[in-house]
Amino acid sequence: MNLKIKQAKQIFLPDYIGKGYGTFWRWRERYRVCKGSRASKKSKTTALWYIVNLMKYPDANLLVIRKVFRTLKDSCFTELKWAINRLGVAEFWEIKESPLEMTYLPTGQKIYFRGLDDPLKVTSITVEHGYLCWMWIEEAYEIGNEDDFNMLDESIRGAIPAETKLFKQITLTFNPWNEHHWIKARFFDNPDDETLAMTTNYMCNEWLDEADKKVFETMKQQNPRRYRVAGLGDWGIVEGLIYENWEEKAFDIEEIRKLKTVKSAFGLDFGYTNDPSAFFCGLIDETNKTLWVFDEIYQKGMSNERIAEEVTKAGYCKEKIRADSAEPKSIDRLYDLGLSYIHRARKGKDSINNGIDYIQDFHIIVHPKCVNFITEISNYTWDVDSKTGKKLNKPIDDFNHLMDAMRYALEDFSKGAAFSFL
């Protein structure tokens, strides 16, 4: 398989893509659905496919979708830029960040980026050249409502002249956290002849080094439940949810803030290489036992400087923040960087379970833009004894970064002597 980029240069695609995605690459029917583990190269392969084929089909245009627009820049947009550079074709592409857009200069074809948080911008796209025939929905797991997908599906419509040799196709890529998700029932349980539903994992990624592979081997030994999903790409089995007292619903943050009984609550859980740093933003009404979750910051590899920058940029640097007491140096550094009301969370005997008990008394309303919070709270369960299968009185050590940040944020409202300073 060759891609002619310049008259004097050709590349051999398997050298750039690797193995494990042959059927995915050749599929031409309506739906191409790929669930996979972390490091399974599903997103990078998809990005490479789109750059190669946009340059191959001069009338094609691409729409890239995530549930929340602001998450696109650090995910799909970055992956597509990586693909352009890996293929050595950067001189043929114009890349803009405002608005988020990519243009193939020889023909004017475009890659558009949209979020479901602004549905009008999704349904009203008119391409300048050719046809809008391809859509990539990254982290499709975030789309919890099948009707939202149907709306997207209907936006890829209209006749395409046969001479263009184009085809209409929607690609969904995601991590399969929950077996009860509508994607499983629709595409995996009973796929039709228009659907490719496939599973990939890190073992088909020949570019992982030994350190990368060791992460998964360690996970296999220490957390087999997570390994089945994050390592092998199997569907997650969710039983024994800790929080069932929540709903996803849009709300006007400023209107909630006006309520006399409402107070703000901010919490921070630290991470870096394998775990994200997680910043929780909530509004709590103790009188009416309601908690609104209205914003989040959730990212791996964030230095203290970057955390301070993101919190400040989001407008929360003057808020009172409770942060994980296990990182006192980080808290001191963030204070020096301008988070002047950051304090150590209090941890003591049974602090996790007491915090959970307190939160379980509230009705939790989660704004749709808090996609990582929704993923965590949908998968945060009580742990199970691996030998007996009985549920333990402690949560799993997984899907807990924003859950911990929420507990830190609310500890000042918790009553009783269960918390003590360390």
ZIVENHU-V249640 format. One record per residue. N is the residue number from 1. RES is the residue in one letter. PHI is phi as a letter, one per 30 degrees, with the letter a starting at -180 (999 if undefined). PSI is psi in whole degrees, 0 to 359 (* if undefined). D_LAST is the distance of its C-alpha to the last C-alpha in Angstrom with 2 decimals. Layout:
# ZIVENHU-V249640
N:RES:PHI:PSI:D_LAST / N:RES:PHI:PSI:D_LAST
This chain:
# ZIVENHU-V249640
1:M:999:120:61.96 / 2:N:b:146:62.49 / 3:L:b:118:61.40 / 4:K:d:115:63.70 / 5:I:c:314:61.76 / 6:K:b:163:64.43 / 7:Q:d:330:67.94 / 8:A:c:1:67.13 / 9:K:b:134:63.80 / 10:Q:b:151:62.84 / 11:I:b:151:59.64 / 12:F:c:109:59.31 / 13:L:e:318:56.68 / 14:P:e:333:55.45 / 15:D:d:336:54.31 / 16:Y:c:335:52.01 / 17:I:c:321:50.93 / 18:G:i:196:50.83 / 19:K:c:170:51.33 / 20:G:j:353:50.27 / 21:Y:b:27:51.34 / 22:G:d:310:55.13 / 23:T:d:318:55.72 / 24:F:e:315:53.16 / 25:W:d:325:54.98 / 26:R:c:350:58.41 / 27:W:d:136:57.66 / 28:R:b:5:59.72 / 29:E:d:185:59.31 / 30:R:d:318:57.40 / 31:Y:b:132:53.88 / 32:R:b:107:51.88 / 33:V:c:120:48.55 / 34:C:b:111:46.16 / 35:K:c:145:42.88 / 36:G:a:166:41.06 / 37:S:d:174:37.99 / 38:R:d:147:35.98 / 39:A:i:22:38.02 / 40:S:d:3:41.21 / 41:K:i:23:42.82 / 42:K:d:318:43.96 / 43:S:d:320:43.12 / 44:K:d:321:44.57 / 45:T:d:319:47.68 / 46:T:d:316:48.14 / 47:A:d:316:47.86 / 48:L:d:318:50.41 / 49:W:e:316:52.72 / 50:Y:d:318:52.81 / 51:I:d:315:53.55 / 52:V:e:313:56.25 / 53:N:d:335:57.88 / 54:L:d:324:57.77 / 55:M:d:338:59.73 / 56:K:d:323:62.02 / 57:Y:c:102:62.81 / 58:P:d:353:63.90 / 59:D:c:6:63.76 / 60:A:d:146:60.24 / 61:N:b:156:57.24 / 62:L:b:137:53.65 / 63:L:c:124:51.15 / 64:V:c:129:47.48 / 65:I:b:137:45.22 / 66:R:b:163:41.57 / 67:K:e:319:40.23 / 68:V:c:126:38.60 / 69:F:e:318:40.56 / 70:R:d:343:37.74 / 71:T:d:352:36.59 / 72:L:d:322:40.02 / 73:K:d:319:39.81 / 74:D:c:6:37.05 / 75:S:b:266:38.59 / 76:C:d:316:42.32 / 77:F:e:315:43.45 / 78:T:d:321:41.72 / 79:E:d:319:43.10 / 80:L:d:322:46.61 / 81:K:d:318:46.43 / 82:W:e:316:45.39 / 83:A:d:318:48.39 / 84:I:d:315:50.77 / 85:N:d:322:49.72 / 86:R:d:324:49.80 / 87:L:d:353:53.31 / 88:G:i:34:54.35 / 89:V:b:24:55.72 / 90:A:e:329:53.67 / 91:E:d:344:56.86 / 92:F:c:358:58.11 / 93:W:b:138:55.12 / 94:E:c:126:54.04 / 95:I:c:121:50.33 / 96:K:c:143:49.10 / 97:E:c:345:45.65 / 98:S:b:99:47.06 / 99:P:d:162:48.22 / 100:L:d:113:46.62 / 101:E:a:149:49.81 / 102:M:b:140:51.65 / 103:T:b:130:55.43 / 104:Y:d:110:57.71 / 105:L:d:322:60.07 / 106:P:d:333:63.31 / 107:T:b:343:63.54 / 108:G:i:6:61.10 / 109:Q:d:151:59.17 / 110:K:b:154:55.68 / 111:I:c:119:52.23 / 112:Y:c:150:50.71 / 113:F:b:128:47.05 / 114:R:b:156:46.13 / 115:G:c:149:43.32 / 116:L:d:350:43.80 / 117:D:d:354:42.01 / 118:D:b:73:45.37 / 119:P:d:332:47.93 / 120:L:d:323:50.93 / 121:K:d:339:50.38 / 122:V:d:314:50.45 / 123:T:d:350:53.66 / 124:S:c:14:55.55 / 125:I:d:130:55.61 / 126:T:b:122:59.10 / 127:V:d:149:59.61 / 128:E:d:332:61.88 / 129:H:b:129:63.38 / 130:G:i:221:63.94 / 131:Y:b:145:61.95 / 132:L:d:97:58.39 / 133:C:c:346:58.46 / 134:W:b:143:55.05 / 135:M:b:136:51.55 / 136:W:c:118:48.27 / 137:I:c:104:45.40 / 138:E:d:149:42.26 / 139:E:h:50:39.19 / 140:A:d:339:41.63 / 141:Y:e:330:39.04 / 142:E:d:335:37.65 / 143:I:d:96:40.94 / 144:G:d:347:40.28 / 145:N:c:117:43.59 / 146:E:d:331:46.77 / 147:D:d:326:48.81 / 148:D:d:320:47.05 / 149:F:d:319:48.19 / 150:N:e:322:51.68 / 151:M:d:318:51.85 / 152:L:d:316:51.04 / 153:D:e:317:53.52 / 154:E:d:342:56.25 / 155:S:d:343:55.73 / 156:I:c:89:57.09 / 157:R:b:174:60.67 / 158:G:j:151:64.20 / 159:A:d:142:67.04 / 160:I:b:124:66.85 / 161:P:e:139:70.20 / 162:A:d:328:70.90 / 163:E:d:342:71.95 / 164:T:d:341:68.39 / 165:K:i:22:67.35 / 166:L:d:165:64.02 / 167:F:b:147:62.04 / 168:K:c:133:59.41 / 169:Q:a:141:56.08 / 170:I:c:128:52.48 / 171:T:c:129:49.77 / 172:L:c:127:46.41 / 173:T:b:141:43.60 / 174:F:a:164:40.22 / 175:N:c:134:37.51 / 176:P:d:67:38.32 / 177:W:d:326:35.05 / 178:N:b:120:36.67 / 179:E:d:346:39.94 / 180:H:d:3:40.64 / 181:H:d:146:41.14 / 182:W:d:335:44.68 / 183:I:d:321:45.25 / 184:K:d:311:45.40 / 185:A:d:321:47.96 / 186:R:d:317:50.04 / 187:F:c:332:50.23 / 188:F:c:324:49.18 / 189:D:d:326:50.39 / 190:N:b:65:53.93 / 191:P:d:145:54.63 / 192:D:c:185:58.08 / 193:D:d:357:60.28 / 194:E:c:0:58.79 / 195:T:c:129:55.29 / 196:L:c:115:53.71 / 197:A:c:115:50.43 / 198:M:b:161:48.80 / 199:T:b:133:45.61 / 200:T:b:164:44.52 / 201:N:b:180:41.67 / 202:Y:d:340:40.38 / 203:M:d:347:43.06 / 204:C:c:5:45.75 / 205:N:c:96:44.05 / 206:E:d:356:45.80 / 207:W:c:6:44.02 / 208:L:d:138:40.62 / 209:D:c:181:39.88 / 210:E:d:326:38.47 / 211:A:d:321:34.89 / 212:D:d:314:35.27 / 213:K:d:327:36.72 / 214:K:d:328:34.03 / 215:V:e:317:31.45 / 216:F:d:323:33.57 / 217:E:d:322:34.24 / 218:T:d:317:30.55 / 219:M:d:320:30.10 / 220:K:d:321:33.07 / 221:Q:d:318:31.52 / 222:Q:c:334:27.90 / 223:N:b:70:28.44 / 224:P:d:329:32.12 / 225:R:d:310:31.83 / 226:R:d:324:30.80 / 227:Y:e:321:33.35 / 228:R:e:326:36.16 / 229:V:c:302:35.57 / 230:A:d:340:34.06 / 231:G:c:313:36.03 / 232:L:c:347:39.28 / 233:G:i:15:39.62 / 234:D:d:160:40.08 / 235:W:d:138:39.41 / 236:G:d:137:35.99 / 237:I:c:117:36.11 / 238:V:c:109:33.87 / 239:E:b:145:33.44 / 240:G:i:47:30.82 / 241:L:e:140:29.50 / 242:I:d:319:26.21 / 243:Y:c:114:27.42 / 244:E:c:3:31.11 / 245:N:c:46:30.86 / 246:W:b:162:31.60 / 247:E:b:153:34.63 / 248:E:c:122:35.62 / 249:K:a:134:37.55 / 250:A:d:144:38.42 / 251:F:a:161:37.74 / 252:D:d:111:38.23 / 253:I:d:317:34.85 / 254:E:d:325:36.42 / 255:E:d:321:37.99 / 256:I:d:319:34.71 / 257:R:d:333:33.07 / 258:K:d:342:35.89 / 259:L:d:133:34.93 / 260:K:d:332:33.73 / 261:T:c:6:31.07 / 262:V:c:137:29.45 / 263:K:b:157:26.32 / 264:S:d:157:24.92 / 265:A:b:125:21.70 / 266:F:b:136:20.62 / 267:G:b:152:18.02 / 268:L:b:128:17.71 / 269:D:c:130:17.03 / 270:F:d:147:17.79 / 271:G:a:181:20.59 / 272:Y:a:275:23.44 / 273:T:d:302:26.10 / 274:N:c:335:26.06 / 275:D:c:149:23.83 / 276:P:d:154:24.28 / 277:S:d:137:22.06 / 278:A:b:124:22.10 / 279:F:c:121:22.17 / 280:F:c:137:22.62 / 281:C:b:118:24.77 / 282:G:b:165:25.40 / 283:L:b:130:27.01 / 284:I:b:136:26.06 / 285:D:b:97:28.39 / 286:E:d:328:26.71 / 287:T:d:316:30.07 / 288:N:c:9:31.90 / 289:K:h:53:29.07 / 290:T:b:138:29.74 / 291:L:b:124:27.62 / 292:W:c:128:29.46 / 293:V:c:114:28.26 / 294:F:c:347:30.31 / 295:D:a:166:29.18 / 296:E:a:156:27.19 / 297:I:b:133:26.79 / 298:Y:a:104:26.64 / 299:Q:a:142:27.61 / 300:K:d:162:27.10 / 301:G:i:24:27.34 / 302:M:c:121:25.95 / 303:S:d:169:24.88 / 304:N:d:323:22.59 / 305:E:d:319:25.89 / 306:R:d:322:27.34 / 307:I:e:312:24.43 / 308:A:d:319:24.80 / 309:E:d:315:28.56 / 310:E:d:320:28.54 / 311:V:d:319:26.25 / 312:T:d:316:28.45 / 313:K:d:326:31.61 / 314:A:d:351:30.64 / 315:G:j:21:30.29 / 316:Y:c:13:26.60 / 317:C:d:340:25.38 / 318:K:c:5:25.33 / 319:E:d:154:23.39 / 320:K:d:122:19.88 / 321:I:b:130:17.91 / 322:R:c:126:14.50 / 323:A:b:158:13.67 / 324:D:e:120:11.79 / 325:S:d:350:8.44 / 326:A:d:349:9.77 / 327:E:b:66:12.35 / 328:P:d:325:11.35 / 329:K:d:320:14.92 / 330:S:d:321:16.51 / 331:I:d:316:14.96 / 332:D:d:320:16.25 / 333:R:d:318:19.50 / 334:L:d:326:20.00 / 335:Y:d:315:19.58 / 336:D:d:332:22.28 / 337:L:d:4:24.36 / 338:G:j:356:24.70 / 339:L:d:78:22.00 / 340:S:d:353:21.42 / 341:Y:c:30:19.42 / 342:I:d:137:16.76 / 343:H:b:159:13.10 / 344:R:d:137:9.82 / 345:A:d:152:9.52 / 346:R:c:129:7.01 / 347:K:b:136:6.49 / 348:G:a:190:6.97 / 349:K:e:131:10.19 / 350:D:i:21:13.19 / 351:S:d:325:11.71 / 352:I:d:308:14.48 / 353:N:d:324:17.24 / 354:N:d:323:16.44 / 355:G:d:319:16.49 / 356:I:d:315:19.70 / 357:D:e:318:21.21 / 358:Y:d:314:20.81 / 359:I:d:329:22.41 / 360:Q:d:343:25.15 / 361:D:d:354:26.55 / 362:F:c:153:27.48 / 363:H:c:121:30.53 / 364:I:c:124:29.44 / 365:I:c:119:32.08 / 366:V:c:125:31.72 / 367:H:d:140:33.91 / 368:P:e:337:36.08 / 369:K:d:348:35.00 / 370:C:d:66:31.47 / 371:V:d:326:32.82 / 372:N:d:324:29.68 / 373:F:d:318:27.85 / 374:I:d:318:30.95 / 375:T:d:315:31.02 / 376:E:d:310:27.43 / 377:I:d:337:27.70 / 378:S:d:346:31.09 / 379:N:b:2:29.71 / 380:Y:d:109:26.21 / 381:T:b:168:26.94 / 382:W:d:142:25.71 / 383:D:d:161:25.77 / 384:V:b:137:28.74 / 385:D:d:121:29.24 / 386:S:d:338:31.52 / 387:K:d:316:33.60 / 388:T:c:340:34.20 / 389:G:i:3:33.80 / 390:K:d:145:31.82 / 391:K:d:140:29.06 / 392:L:c:160:25.54 / 393:N:d:47:22.93 / 394:K:a:150:20.82 / 395:P:d:160:21.78 / 396:I:d:153:23.35 / 397:D:d:64:21.55 / 398:D:a:155:24.02 / 399:F:h:39:25.01 / 400:N:b:10:21.38 / 401:H:d:309:20.72 / 402:L:d:333:21.89 / 403:M:d:318:20.83 / 404:D:d:317:17.14 / 405:A:d:323:17.83 / 406:M:d:317:19.48 / 407:R:d:317:16.58 / 408:Y:e:315:14.32 / 409:A:d:327:17.36 / 410:L:c:1:17.89 / 411:E:d:331:14.58 / 412:D:d:341:15.80 / 413:F:c:346:18.82 / 414:S:d:143:17.32 / 415:K:c:160:18.00 / 416:G:j:177:16.69 / 417:A:c:24:13.69 / 418:A:d:341:12.55 / 419:F:c:140:9.47 / 420:S:b:150:6.46 / 421:F:d:144:3.79 / 422:L:c:*:0.00
